[in-house]
Amino acid sequence: MMQAGTAFLLSMFAASVMAAVSPDEAAKLGTSLTPFGAEKAGNADGTIPEWTGGLATNAAAVDSRGFLANPFAGEKPLFTITAQNVDQYKDKLTPGQLAMFKRYPDTYRMPVYTTHRSVTMPAEVVEATKANALNTNMVQNGNGLEKFTVANAFPIPKNGLEVIWNHITRYRGGSVKRYVTQATPQTNGSYSLVYFDDEFVFPNKLKDYDASKPSNILFYFKQKVTAPSRLAGNVLLVHETLDQIKEPRMAWLYNAGQRRVRRAPQVSYDGPGTAADGLRTSDNLDMYNGAPDRYEWKLNGKKEIYISYNNYELDSPKLKYDDIIKAGHINQDLTRYELHRVWHVTATLKAGERHIYAKRDFYIDEDSWQAAAIDHYDGRGNLWRVAEAHALHYYNKQVPWYSLEALYDLQSGRYLALGMKNEEKQAYEFGSVATSGDFTPSALRQAGVR
């Protein structure tokens, strides 16, 4: 009886850890909290303003290719952080940012602007977020979700893993096509580009979606390399799952040279990133992705830091890639930093698990649930790689995303920049139409035709 009682108490404790919030807590969404779970109020000194609804859909012009005009074009930096004055601001910087000033004291800088809380999302996401607060639970010791819908699984998070699930499940427009480039510059700044056509779709946006047949799929992702010629026609297909223990991520690769489709179990964790010259892992894409089961997750609370935000100038079609890619790091004069509240979460590799990153520190923007910065440590405890997302808000579609992701290797002096589209024919194409048949292994061969 004692053992049975103990087991019952433990099961009740586990259930309480994984439980959704109460109706009273959920009622804070849209009142003291934004509809997506951020603090609605500004900070004490007004350097972070109150959230008042985000940018309007017509905040500024959008050109025929989908590129956004800068709604803050007239603003000038309040100040610029450099290696010479960085000590004045170190309490609002991450260890990774401080390391970048030390590694590149003559060229790395952070222009800091007035803070604008530009993020908002469509009504369907508002409704889904509140439903998730009341219903979504973690299963499989936190490695899967149940009763989740659309986006933002835990808008009122109670632990670090819930915050990470918010990044993984955050709203990205439902369906989107994008044409982007990736650079991995040498230490002298010379680089070649890899070109990608990406397609990203949540199941409920498929043309043949059947709500009566729920699946374990979180989203479908298909990535085709279009250049250089030696890689052109290679295609990656990923079925990302909600419960990755019950059904791990499924991935396939089509090799254009061999004209063969193969399963790709290496497209996960610290498997090599596509055409990344060894400078990123599979789970570095989108700042962080995939199953969280190899780490212990600790919520350190919230803090105010300077993060890259509202980067409309960095995304401008007036820029050339040569304007952006420089030796050591991207052209920081094109960036924009603002003071925002972030959730700080530490991931520590579990005993017996394997990953090239023994520890990661995540800084997650409270308004969008996007990772703004991630510091990566090696097995000896040394800071190794610094990831930074240059965020912008697609106000015309009410979608927060990135203009560019950068991953800096402090040891080699090289970096990876992914997501640039300044010279491409089209910006992100939201609302793309697809069917489930477009995301099957058999469809890869046709997608890979050169």
DRENMI-716651 format. One record per residue (C-alpha): x, y, z; residue number from 1. Coordinates in steps of 0.02 Angstrom, whole numbers, plus 50000, padded with zeros to 5 digits. Example, Ala and Ser with C-alpha at 12.3 -4.5 7.8 and 13.67 -1.06 7.14 Angstrom:
! DRENMI-716651
<sedren X="50615" Y="49775" Z="50390" seq="1"/>
<sedren X="50684" Y="49947" Z="50357" seq="2"/>
***
This chain:
! DRENMI-716651
<sedren X="50000" Y="50000" Z="50000" seq="1"/>
<sedren X="50143" Y="50118" Z="50042" seq="2"/>
<sedren X="50223" Y="50090" Z="49871" seq="3"/>
<sedren X="50057" Y="50114" Z="49781" seq="4"/>
<sedren X="50023" Y="50274" Z="49878" seq="5"/>
<sedren X="50196" Y="50341" Z="49841" seq="6"/>
<sedren X="50175" Y="50302" Z="49656" seq="7"/>
<sedren X="50008" Y="50391" Z="49656" seq="8"/>
<sedren X="50083" Y="50547" Z="49738" seq="9"/>
<sedren X="50228" Y="50548" Z="49616" seq="10"/>
<sedren X="50109" Y="50532" Z="49469" seq="11"/>
<sedren X="50004" Y="50676" Z="49536" seq="12"/>
<sedren X="50162" Y="50781" Z="49557" seq="13"/>
<sedren X="50216" Y="50743" Z="49378" seq="14"/>
<sedren X="50044" Y="50790" Z="49315" seq="15"/>
<sedren X="50048" Y="50955" Z="49407" seq="16"/>
<sedren X="50219" Y="50996" Z="49332" seq="17"/>
<sedren X="50153" Y="50963" Z="49157" seq="18"/>
<sedren X="49980" Y="51040" Z="49181" seq="19"/>
<sedren X="49909" Y="51189" Z="49085" seq="20"/>
<sedren X="49871" Y="51348" Z="49183" seq="21"/>
<sedren X="49710" Y="51386" Z="49274" seq="22"/>
<sedren X="49569" Y="51489" Z="49198" seq="23"/>
<sedren X="49613" Y="51632" Z="49316" seq="24"/>
<sedren X="49791" Y="51634" Z="49254" seq="25"/>
<sedren X="49738" Y="51619" Z="49072" seq="26"/>
<sedren X="49624" Y="51770" Z="49097" seq="27"/>
<sedren X="49782" Y="51877" Z="49111" seq="28"/>
<sedren X="49810" Y="51854" Z="48924" seq="29"/>
<sedren X="49752" Y="52015" Z="48844" seq="30"/>
<sedren X="49741" Y="52108" Z="49011" seq="31"/>
<sedren X="49900" Y="52119" Z="49115" seq="32"/>
<sedren X="49987" Y="52012" Z="48985" seq="33"/>
<sedren X="49984" Y="52032" Z="48797" seq="34"/>
<sedren X="49877" Y="51903" Z="48704" seq="35"/>
<sedren X="50038" Y="51803" Z="48680" seq="36"/>
<sedren X="50103" Y="51805" Z="48859" seq="37"/>
<sedren X="50223" Y="51952" Z="48872" seq="38"/>
<sedren X="50211" Y="52083" Z="49008" seq="39"/>
<sedren X="50099" Y="52218" Z="48937" seq="40"/>
<sedren X="50172" Y="52357" Z="49044" seq="41"/>
<sedren X="50336" Y="52443" Z="49006" seq="42"/>
<sedren X="50481" Y="52449" Z="49126" seq="43"/>
<sedren X="50506" Y="52571" Z="49269" seq="44"/>
<sedren X="50609" Y="52702" Z="49177" seq="45"/>
<sedren X="50512" Y="52695" Z="49014" seq="46"/>
<sedren X="50656" Y="52628" Z="48909" seq="47"/>
<sedren X="50542" Y="52480" Z="48868" seq="48"/>
<sedren X="50370" Y="52548" Z="48824" seq="49"/>
<sedren X="50200" Y="52473" Z="48856" seq="50"/>
<sedren X="50137" Y="52353" Z="48721" seq="51"/>
<sedren X="49991" Y="52441" Z="48636" seq="52"/>
<sedren X="49949" Y="52317" Z="48498" seq="53"/>
<sedren X="50104" Y="52309" Z="48389" seq="54"/>
<sedren X="50127" Y="52378" Z="48214" seq="55"/>
<sedren X="49974" Y="52403" Z="48104" seq="56"/>
<sedren X="49967" Y="52301" Z="47944" seq="57"/>
<sedren X="49989" Y="52462" Z="47845" seq="58"/>
<sedren X="50129" Y="52530" Z="47954" seq="59"/>
<sedren X="50232" Y="52568" Z="47798" seq="60"/>
<sedren X="50241" Y="52525" Z="47615" seq="61"/>
<sedren X="50272" Y="52351" Z="47545" seq="62"/>
<sedren X="50345" Y="52337" Z="47370" seq="63"/>
<sedren X="50289" Y="52219" Z="47232" seq="64"/>
<sedren X="50417" Y="52088" Z="47284" seq="65"/>
<sedren X="50360" Y="52087" Z="47465" seq="66"/>
<sedren X="50502" Y="52190" Z="47538" seq="67"/>
<sedren X="50451" Y="52300" Z="47684" seq="68"/>
<sedren X="50484" Y="52485" Z="47702" seq="69"/>
<sedren X="50559" Y="52537" Z="47868" seq="70"/>
<sedren X="50423" Y="52613" Z="47979" seq="71"/>
<sedren X="50562" Y="52688" Z="48088" seq="72"/>
<sedren X="50668" Y="52756" Z="47946" seq="73"/>
<sedren X="50688" Y="52929" Z="48021" seq="74"/>
<sedren X="50762" Y="52871" Z="48185" seq="75"/>
<sedren X="50944" Y="52889" Z="48234" seq="76"/>
<sedren X="51039" Y="52785" Z="48362" seq="77"/>
<sedren X="51023" Y="52841" Z="48542" seq="78"/>
<sedren X="51203" Y="52784" Z="48567" seq="79"/>
<sedren X="51324" Y="52653" Z="48500" seq="80"/>
<sedren X="51408" Y="52521" Z="48606" seq="81"/>
<sedren X="51590" Y="52491" Z="48561" seq="82"/>
<sedren X="51737" Y="52400" Z="48640" seq="83"/>
<sedren X="51788" Y="52567" Z="48717" seq="84"/>
<sedren X="51625" Y="52597" Z="48813" seq="85"/>
<sedren X="51557" Y="52420" Z="48830" seq="86"/>
<sedren X="51585" Y="52414" Z="49019" seq="87"/>
<sedren X="51450" Y="52546" Z="49041" seq="88"/>
<sedren X="51320" Y="52427" Z="48966" seq="89"/>
<sedren X="51382" Y="52254" Z="49016" seq="90"/>
<sedren X="51236" Y="52224" Z="49135" seq="91"/>
<sedren X="51121" Y="52227" Z="48983" seq="92"/>
<sedren X="51228" Y="52118" Z="48869" seq="93"/>
<sedren X="51249" Y="51930" Z="48855" seq="94"/>
<sedren X="51416" Y="51842" Z="48882" seq="95"/>
<sedren X="51416" Y="51806" Z="48696" seq="96"/>
<sedren X="51394" Y="51989" Z="48650" seq="97"/>
<sedren X="51534" Y="52037" Z="48770" seq="98"/>
<sedren X="51645" Y="51904" Z="48691" seq="99"/>
<sedren X="51614" Y="51978" Z="48518" seq="100"/>
<sedren X="51676" Y="52149" Z="48577" seq="101"/>
<sedren X="51832" Y="52064" Z="48646" seq="102"/>
<sedren X="51861" Y="51960" Z="48488" seq="103"/>
<sedren X="51834" Y="52107" Z="48368" seq="104"/>
<sedren X="51874" Y="52265" Z="48469" seq="105"/>
<sedren X="51903" Y="52375" Z="48317" seq="106"/>
<sedren X="51751" Y="52331" Z="48212" seq="107"/>
<sedren X="51612" Y="52257" Z="48317" seq="108"/>
<sedren X="51482" Y="52383" Z="48375" seq="109"/>
<sedren X="51299" Y="52390" Z="48425" seq="110"/>
<sedren X="51196" Y="52542" Z="48373" seq="111"/>
<sedren X="51055" Y="52557" Z="48500" seq="112"/>
<sedren X="50888" Y="52636" Z="48452" seq="113"/>
<sedren X="50723" Y="52678" Z="48535" seq="114"/>
<sedren X="50628" Y="52520" Z="48582" seq="115"/>
<sedren X="50471" Y="52479" Z="48484" seq="116"/>
<sedren X="50362" Y="52331" Z="48531" seq="117"/>
<sedren X="50307" Y="52297" Z="48353" seq="118"/>
<sedren X="50249" Y="52115" Z="48369" seq="119"/>
<sedren X="50068" Y="52065" Z="48344" seq="120"/>
<sedren X="49984" Y="51912" Z="48270" seq="121"/>
<sedren X="49817" Y="51869" Z="48186" seq="122"/>
<sedren X="49655" Y="51836" Z="48280" seq="123"/>
<sedren X="49666" Y="51648" Z="48251" seq="124"/>
<sedren X="49834" Y="51647" Z="48341" seq="125"/>
<sedren X="49762" Y="51747" Z="48486" seq="126"/>
<sedren X="49623" Y="51618" Z="48505" seq="127"/>
<sedren X="49741" Y="51471" Z="48489" seq="128"/>
<sedren X="49863" Y="51544" Z="48615" seq="129"/>
<sedren X="49727" Y="51558" Z="48748" seq="130"/>
<sedren X="49667" Y="51381" Z="48709" seq="131"/>
<sedren X="49844" Y="51317" Z="48727" seq="132"/>
<sedren X="49863" Y="51403" Z="48896" seq="133"/>
<sedren X="49711" Y="51306" Z="48959" seq="134"/>
<sedren X="49740" Y="51140" Z="48872" seq="135"/>
<sedren X="49917" Y="51105" Z="48811" seq="136"/>
<sedren X="50022" Y="50986" Z="48915" seq="137"/>
<sedren X="50196" Y="50916" Z="48899" seq="138"/>
<sedren X="50210" Y="50727" Z="48884" seq="139"/>
<sedren X="50354" Y="50604" Z="48879" seq="140"/>
<sedren X="50448" Y="50698" Z="49017" seq="141"/>
<sedren X="50430" Y="50859" Z="48921" seq="142"/>
<sedren X="50487" Y="50794" Z="48753" seq="143"/>
<sedren X="50317" Y="50804" Z="48670" seq="144"/>
<sedren X="50153" Y="50900" Z="48674" seq="145"/>
<sedren X="49971" Y="50854" Z="48679" seq="146"/>
<sedren X="49815" Y="50960" Z="48649" seq="147"/>
<sedren X="49919" Y="51091" Z="48559" seq="148"/>
<sedren X="49849" Y="51199" Z="48419" seq="149"/>
<sedren X="49925" Y="51322" Z="48294" seq="150"/>
<sedren X="50057" Y="51418" Z="48395" seq="151"/>
<sedren X="50129" Y="51472" Z="48564" seq="152"/>
<sedren X="50109" Y="51315" Z="48668" seq="153"/>
<sedren X="50138" Y="51391" Z="48842" seq="154"/>
<sedren X="50103" Y="51579" Z="48842" seq="155"/>
<sedren X="50119" Y="51581" Z="49032" seq="156"/>
<sedren X="50272" Y="51468" Z="49055" seq="157"/>
<sedren X="50318" Y="51391" Z="49221" seq="158"/>
<sedren X="50487" Y="51316" Z="49177" seq="159"/>
<sedren X="50629" Y="51328" Z="49052" seq="160"/>
<sedren X="50570" Y="51187" Z="48940" seq="161"/>
<sedren X="50401" Y="51272" Z="48915" seq="162"/>
<sedren X="50492" Y="51430" Z="48858" seq="163"/>
<sedren X="50592" Y="51327" Z="48733" seq="164"/>
<sedren X="50433" Y="51244" Z="48669" seq="165"/>
<sedren X="50365" Y="51419" Z="48639" seq="166"/>
<sedren X="50511" Y="51456" Z="48524" seq="167"/>
<sedren X="50486" Y="51289" Z="48435" seq="168"/>
<sedren X="50298" Y="51314" Z="48414" seq="169"/>
<sedren X="50296" Y="51503" Z="48388" seq="170"/>
<sedren X="50193" Y="51580" Z="48250" seq="171"/>
<sedren X="50280" Y="51589" Z="48081" seq="172"/>
<sedren X="50137" Y="51629" Z="47966" seq="173"/>
<sedren X="50062" Y="51456" Z="47943" seq="174"/>
<sedren X="50136" Y="51429" Z="47770" seq="175"/>
<sedren X="50278" Y="51517" Z="47683" seq="176"/>
<sedren X="50400" Y="51503" Z="47538" seq="177"/>
<sedren X="50564" Y="51594" Z="47546" seq="178"/>
<sedren X="50714" Y="51616" Z="47432" seq="179"/>
<sedren X="50867" Y="51647" Z="47539" seq="180"/>
<sedren X="51056" Y="51637" Z="47537" seq="181"/>
<sedren X="51189" Y="51574" Z="47656" seq="182"/>
<sedren X="51370" Y="51631" Z="47672" seq="183"/>
<sedren X="51514" Y="51555" Z="47770" seq="184"/>
<sedren X="51652" Y="51686" Z="47751" seq="185"/>
<sedren X="51837" Y="51649" Z="47771" seq="186"/>
<sedren X="51931" Y="51750" Z="47903" seq="187"/>
<sedren X="51977" Y="51879" Z="47770" seq="188"/>
<sedren X="51794" Y="51905" Z="47725" seq="189"/>
<sedren X="51795" Y="51813" Z="47557" seq="190"/>
<sedren X="51640" Y="51708" Z="47531" seq="191"/>
<sedren X="51533" Y="51608" Z="47411" seq="192"/>
<sedren X="51344" Y="51597" Z="47422" seq="193"/>
<sedren X="51229" Y="51447" Z="47436" seq="194"/>
<sedren X="51052" Y="51479" Z="47375" seq="195"/>
<sedren X="50898" Y="51394" Z="47449" seq="196"/>
<sedren X="50715" Y="51382" Z="47406" seq="197"/>
<sedren X="50627" Y="51341" Z="47570" seq="198"/>
<sedren X="50447" Y="51291" Z="47601" seq="199"/>
<sedren X="50377" Y="51284" Z="47776" seq="200"/>
<sedren X="50196" Y="51231" Z="47813" seq="201"/>
<sedren X="50096" Y="51190" Z="47968" seq="202"/>
<sedren X="49969" Y="51050" Z="47940" seq="203"/>
<sedren X="49815" Y="51158" Z="47962" seq="204"/>
<sedren X="49870" Y="51264" Z="47813" seq="205"/>
<sedren X="49876" Y="51117" Z="47693" seq="206"/>
<sedren X="49745" Y="51120" Z="47557" seq="207"/>
<sedren X="49688" Y="50943" Z="47603" seq="208"/>
<sedren X="49696" Y="50965" Z="47792" seq="209"/>
<sedren X="49567" Y="50862" Z="47886" seq="210"/>
<sedren X="49536" Y="50926" Z="48063" seq="211"/>
<sedren X="49448" Y="50763" Z="48108" seq="212"/>
<sedren X="49612" Y="50669" Z="48086" seq="213"/>
<sedren X="49739" Y="50750" Z="48202" seq="214"/>
<sedren X="49919" Y="50699" Z="48173" seq="215"/>
<sedren X="50082" Y="50708" Z="48267" seq="216"/>
<sedren X="50156" Y="50828" Z="48139" seq="217"/>
<sedren X="50205" Y="51002" Z="48199" seq="218"/>
<sedren X="50258" Y="51063" Z="48027" seq="219"/>
<sedren X="50329" Y="51010" Z="47859" seq="220"/>
<sedren X="50492" Y="51084" Z="47794" seq="221"/>
<sedren X="50565" Y="51064" Z="47620" seq="222"/>
<sedren X="50729" Y="51144" Z="47567" seq="223"/>
<sedren X="50800" Y="51140" Z="47390" seq="224"/>
<sedren X="50976" Y="51199" Z="47350" seq="225"/>
<sedren X="50972" Y="51299" Z="47187" seq="226"/>
<sedren X="51156" Y="51354" Z="47178" seq="227"/>
<sedren X="51303" Y="51327" Z="47166" seq="228"/>
<sedren X="51293" Y="51199" Z="47026" seq="229"/>
<sedren X="51384" Y="51063" Z="47124" seq="230"/>
<sedren X="51243" Y="51063" Z="47252" seq="231"/>
<sedren X="51097" Y="51117" Z="47145" seq="232"/>
<sedren X="50947" Y="51000" Z="47147" seq="233"/>
<sedren X="50982" Y="50923" Z="47316" seq="234"/>
<sedren X="50824" Y="50926" Z="47422" seq="235"/>
<sedren X="50793" Y="50901" Z="47607" seq="236"/>
<sedren X="50621" Y="50852" Z="47675" seq="237"/>
<sedren X="50579" Y="50856" Z="47860" seq="238"/>
<sedren X="50422" Y="50802" Z="47952" seq="239"/>
<sedren X="50439" Y="50886" Z="48122" seq="240"/>
<sedren X="50339" Y="50799" Z="48257" seq="241"/>
<sedren X="50255" Y="50859" Z="48416" seq="242"/>
<sedren X="50294" Y="50703" Z="48517" seq="243"/>
<sedren X="50472" Y="50663" Z="48465" seq="244"/>
<sedren X="50487" Y="50513" Z="48579" seq="245"/>
<sedren X="50331" Y="50427" Z="48514" seq="246"/>
<sedren X="50379" Y="50472" Z="48335" seq="247"/>
<sedren X="50552" Y="50549" Z="48306" seq="248"/>
<sedren X="50581" Y="50679" Z="48171" seq="249"/>
<sedren X="50574" Y="50602" Z="47998" seq="250"/>
<sedren X="50694" Y="50668" Z="47867" seq="251"/>
<sedren X="50742" Y="50621" Z="47689" seq="252"/>
<sedren X="50873" Y="50685" Z="47567" seq="253"/>
<sedren X="50865" Y="50682" Z="47378" seq="254"/>
<sedren X="51037" Y="50680" Z="47299" seq="255"/>
<sedren X="51025" Y="50754" Z="47125" seq="256"/>
<sedren X="51187" Y="50674" Z="47066" seq="257"/>
<sedren X="51133" Y="50499" Z="47118" seq="258"/>
<sedren X="50947" Y="50531" Z="47085" seq="259"/>
<sedren X="50907" Y="50438" Z="47245" seq="260"/>
<sedren X="50800" Y="50475" Z="47397" seq="261"/>
<sedren X="50870" Y="50416" Z="47563" seq="262"/>
<sedren X="50818" Y="50428" Z="47744" seq="263"/>
<sedren X="50924" Y="50557" Z="47835" seq="264"/>
<sedren X="50933" Y="50521" Z="48023" seq="265"/>
<sedren X="51085" Y="50635" Z="48033" seq="266"/>
<sedren X="50972" Y="50787" Z="48006" seq="267"/>
<sedren X="50949" Y="50813" Z="48193" seq="268"/>
<sedren X="51042" Y="50865" Z="48350" seq="269"/>
<sedren X="51226" Y="50897" Z="48308" seq="270"/>
<sedren X="51222" Y="50822" Z="48134" seq="271"/>
<sedren X="51304" Y="50938" Z="48007" seq="272"/>
<sedren X="51202" Y="51082" Z="47937" seq="273"/>
<sedren X="51170" Y="51089" Z="47750" seq="274"/>
<sedren X="51318" Y="51161" Z="47652" seq="275"/>
<sedren X="51375" Y="51252" Z="47809" seq="276"/>
<sedren X="51561" Y="51210" Z="47799" seq="277"/>
<sedren X="51552" Y="51134" Z="47974" seq="278"/>
<sedren X="51499" Y="51299" Z="48051" seq="279"/>
<sedren X="51328" Y="51245" Z="48115" seq="280"/>
<sedren X="51235" Y="51092" Z="48175" seq="281"/>
<sedren X="51064" Y="51035" Z="48115" seq="282"/>
<sedren X="50985" Y="51102" Z="48273" seq="283"/>
<sedren X="51065" Y="51275" Z="48248" seq="284"/>
<sedren X="50943" Y="51311" Z="48106" seq="285"/>
<sedren X="50807" Y="51435" Z="48156" seq="286"/>
<sedren X="50922" Y="51472" Z="48303" seq="287"/>
<sedren X="50865" Y="51309" Z="48383" seq="288"/>
<sedren X="50754" Y="51167" Z="48326" seq="289"/>
<sedren X="50713" Y="50985" Z="48361" seq="290"/>
<sedren X="50691" Y="50869" Z="48509" seq="291"/>
<sedren X="50742" Y="50941" Z="48678" seq="292"/>
<sedren X="50775" Y="50772" Z="48760" seq="293"/>
<sedren X="50966" Y="50781" Z="48772" seq="294"/>
<sedren X="50969" Y="50931" Z="48888" seq="295"/>
<sedren X="50914" Y="50982" Z="49062" seq="296"/>
<sedren X="50824" Y="51149" Z="49051" seq="297"/>
<sedren X="50834" Y="51282" Z="49186" seq="298"/>
<sedren X="50729" Y="51440" Z="49188" seq="299"/>
<sedren X="50835" Y="51584" Z="49256" seq="300"/>
<sedren X="50695" Y="51712" Z="49243" seq="301"/>
<sedren X="50680" Y="51871" Z="49140" seq="302"/>
<sedren X="50805" Y="52008" Z="49109" seq="303"/>
<sedren X="50822" Y="52165" Z="49004" seq="304"/>
<sedren X="50955" Y="52157" Z="48869" seq="305"/>
<sedren X="50997" Y="52239" Z="48704" seq="306"/>
<sedren X="50943" Y="52126" Z="48561" seq="307"/>
<sedren X="50937" Y="52149" Z="48373" seq="308"/>
<sedren X="50760" Y="52207" Z="48330" seq="309"/>
<sedren X="50659" Y="52290" Z="48192" seq="310"/>
<sedren X="50798" Y="52260" Z="48065" seq="311"/>
<sedren X="50713" Y="52333" Z="47912" seq="312"/>
<sedren X="50871" Y="52418" Z="47849" seq="313"/>
<sedren X="50971" Y="52256" Z="47858" seq="314"/>
<sedren X="50833" Y="52175" Z="47753" seq="315"/>
<sedren X="50827" Y="52313" Z="47624" seq="316"/>
<sedren X="50829" Y="52264" Z="47439" seq="317"/>
<sedren X="50941" Y="52416" Z="47411" seq="318"/>
<sedren X="51084" Y="52321" Z="47494" seq="319"/>
<sedren X="51203" Y="52201" Z="47408" seq="320"/>
<sedren X="51270" Y="52048" Z="47496" seq="321"/>
<sedren X="51442" Y="52128" Z="47489" seq="322"/>
<sedren X="51372" Y="52268" Z="47597" seq="323"/>
<sedren X="51325" Y="52143" Z="47732" seq="324"/>
<sedren X="51461" Y="52009" Z="47733" seq="325"/>
<sedren X="51624" Y="52069" Z="47810" seq="326"/>
<sedren X="51774" Y="51987" Z="47892" seq="327"/>
<sedren X="51737" Y="51917" Z="48065" seq="328"/>
<sedren X="51554" Y="51970" Z="48074" seq="329"/>
<sedren X="51418" Y="52052" Z="47972" seq="330"/>
<sedren X="51419" Y="52240" Z="47945" seq="331"/>
<sedren X="51359" Y="52299" Z="48115" seq="332"/>
<sedren X="51327" Y="52475" Z="48051" seq="333"/>
<sedren X="51173" Y="52404" Z="47962" seq="334"/>
<sedren X="51100" Y="52327" Z="48120" seq="335"/>
<sedren X="50978" Y="52397" Z="48247" seq="336"/>
<sedren X="50975" Y="52351" Z="48433" seq="337"/>
<sedren X="50839" Y="52391" Z="48559" seq="338"/>
<sedren X="50813" Y="52357" Z="48744" seq="339"/>
<sedren X="50688" Y="52214" Z="48768" seq="340"/>
<sedren X="50639" Y="52090" Z="48902" seq="341"/>
<sedren X="50694" Y="51912" Z="48869" seq="342"/>
<sedren X="50673" Y="51744" Z="48953" seq="343"/>
<sedren X="50843" Y="51672" Z="49002" seq="344"/>
<sedren X="50851" Y="51482" Z="48993" seq="345"/>
<sedren X="51005" Y="51372" Z="49018" seq="346"/>
<sedren X="51018" Y="51201" Z="48933" seq="347"/>
<sedren X="51145" Y="51080" Z="49008" seq="348"/>
<sedren X="51186" Y="50916" Z="48923" seq="349"/>
<sedren X="51118" Y="50767" Z="49020" seq="350"/>
<sedren X="51237" Y="50637" Z="49090" seq="351"/>
<sedren X="51263" Y="50500" Z="48962" seq="352"/>
<sedren X="51199" Y="50604" Z="48815" seq="353"/>
<sedren X="51306" Y="50666" Z="48670" seq="354"/>
<sedren X="51311" Y="50836" Z="48585" seq="355"/>
<sedren X="51454" Y="50950" Z="48532" seq="356"/>
<sedren X="51374" Y="51088" Z="48638" seq="357"/>
<sedren X="51386" Y="51045" Z="48822" seq="358"/>
<sedren X="51288" Y="51198" Z="48874" seq="359"/>
<sedren X="51181" Y="51330" Z="48789" seq="360"/>
<sedren X="51112" Y="51492" Z="48857" seq="361"/>
<sedren X="50952" Y="51550" Z="48772" seq="362"/>
<sedren X="50882" Y="51727" Z="48771" seq="363"/>
<sedren X="50702" Y="51720" Z="48707" seq="364"/>
<sedren X="50608" Y="51879" Z="48661" seq="365"/>
<sedren X="50453" Y="51893" Z="48770" seq="366"/>
<sedren X="50344" Y="51971" Z="48634" seq="367"/>
<sedren X="50375" Y="51850" Z="48490" seq="368"/>
<sedren X="50443" Y="51694" Z="48579" seq="369"/>
<sedren X="50588" Y="51699" Z="48454" seq="370"/>
<sedren X="50763" Y="51660" Z="48513" seq="371"/>
<sedren X="50858" Y="51824" Z="48503" seq="372"/>
<sedren X="51029" Y="51758" Z="48554" seq="373"/>
<sedren X="51104" Y="51591" Z="48605" seq="374"/>
<sedren X="51277" Y="51562" Z="48679" seq="375"/>
<sedren X="51354" Y="51389" Z="48647" seq="376"/>
<sedren X="51487" Y="51310" Z="48759" seq="377"/>
<sedren X="51603" Y="51166" Z="48720" seq="378"/>
<sedren X="51639" Y="51015" Z="48830" seq="379"/>
<sedren X="51776" Y="51108" Z="48925" seq="380"/>
<sedren X="51656" Y="51247" Z="48974" seq="381"/>
<sedren X="51726" Y="51375" Z="48852" seq="382"/>
<sedren X="51612" Y="51492" Z="48756" seq="383"/>
<sedren X="51626" Y="51429" Z="48577" seq="384"/>
<sedren X="51490" Y="51495" Z="48464" seq="385"/>
<sedren X="51377" Y="51648" Z="48477" seq="386"/>
<sedren X="51210" Y="51646" Z="48385" seq="387"/>
<sedren X="51118" Y="51807" Z="48351" seq="388"/>
<sedren X="50950" Y="51832" Z="48264" seq="389"/>
<sedren X="50916" Y="51997" Z="48178" seq="390"/>
<sedren X="50729" Y="52008" Z="48201" seq="391"/>
<sedren X="50599" Y="52103" Z="48105" seq="392"/>
<sedren X="50410" Y="52101" Z="48104" seq="393"/>
<sedren X="50315" Y="52068" Z="47942" seq="394"/>
<sedren X="50182" Y="52195" Z="47987" seq="395"/>
<sedren X="50085" Y="52167" Z="47825" seq="396"/>
<sedren X="50057" Y="51985" Z="47875" seq="397"/>
<sedren X="50071" Y="52002" Z="48065" seq="398"/>
<sedren X="50216" Y="51879" Z="48071" seq="399"/>
<sedren X="50374" Y="51898" Z="48176" seq="400"/>
<sedren X="50530" Y="51820" Z="48100" seq="401"/>
<sedren X="50713" Y="51855" Z="48060" seq="402"/>
<sedren X="50799" Y="51956" Z="47926" seq="403"/>
<sedren X="50958" Y="51857" Z="47955" seq="404"/>
<sedren X="51031" Y="51727" Z="48074" seq="405"/>
<sedren X="51216" Y="51736" Z="48116" seq="406"/>
<sedren X="51319" Y="51604" Z="48206" seq="407"/>
<sedren X="51493" Y="51662" Z="48255" seq="408"/>
<sedren X="51635" Y="51540" Z="48293" seq="409"/>
<sedren X="51746" Y="51629" Z="48419" seq="410"/>
<sedren X="51885" Y="51500" Z="48401" seq="411"/>
<sedren X="51905" Y="51498" Z="48211" seq="412"/>
<sedren X="51856" Y="51679" Z="48178" seq="413"/>
<sedren X="51731" Y="51622" Z="48047" seq="414"/>
<sedren X="51541" Y="51633" Z="48045" seq="415"/>
<sedren X="51384" Y="51581" Z="47955" seq="416"/>
<sedren X="51251" Y="51704" Z="47895" seq="417"/>
<sedren X="51086" Y="51628" Z="47839" seq="418"/>
<sedren X="50923" Y="51703" Z="47777" seq="419"/>
<sedren X="50982" Y="51848" Z="47671" seq="420"/>
<sedren X="50868" Y="51889" Z="47525" seq="421"/>
<sedren X="50917" Y="52068" Z="47482" seq="422"/>
<sedren X="50963" Y="52030" Z="47301" seq="423"/>
<sedren X="50829" Y="51897" Z="47272" seq="424"/>
<sedren X="50675" Y="51911" Z="47161" seq="425"/>
<sedren X="50552" Y="51890" Z="47304" seq="426"/>
<sedren X="50542" Y="51916" Z="47492" seq="427"/>
<sedren X="50447" Y="51790" Z="47599" seq="428"/>
<sedren X="50290" Y="51726" Z="47513" seq="429"/>
<sedren X="50161" Y="51696" Z="47649" seq="430"/>
<sedren X="50003" Y="51598" Z="47617" seq="431"/>
<sedren X="50083" Y="51477" Z="47495" seq="432"/>
<sedren X="49967" Y="51335" Z="47442" seq="433"/>
<sedren X="50021" Y="51154" Z="47464" seq="434"/>
<sedren X="49949" Y="50981" Z="47493" seq="435"/>
<sedren X="50012" Y="50839" Z="47600" seq="436"/>
<sedren X="50069" Y="50754" Z="47440" seq="437"/>
<sedren X="50197" Y="50892" Z="47413" seq="438"/>
<sedren X="50288" Y="50834" Z="47571" seq="439"/>
<sedren X="50310" Y="50649" Z="47537" seq="440"/>
<sedren X="50476" Y="50563" Z="47497" seq="441"/>
<sedren X="50409" Y="50519" Z="47325" seq="442"/>
<sedren X="50385" Y="50703" Z="47286" seq="443"/>
<sedren X="50568" Y="50742" Z="47318" seq="444"/>
<sedren X="50632" Y="50676" Z="47152" seq="445"/>
<sedren X="50519" Y="50795" Z="47055" seq="446"/>
<sedren X="50566" Y="50941" Z="47169" seq="447"/>
<sedren X="50750" Y="50908" Z="47138" seq="448"/>
<sedren X="50748" Y="50921" Z="46949" seq="449"/>
<sedren X="50886" Y="51042" Z="46900" seq="450"/>
***
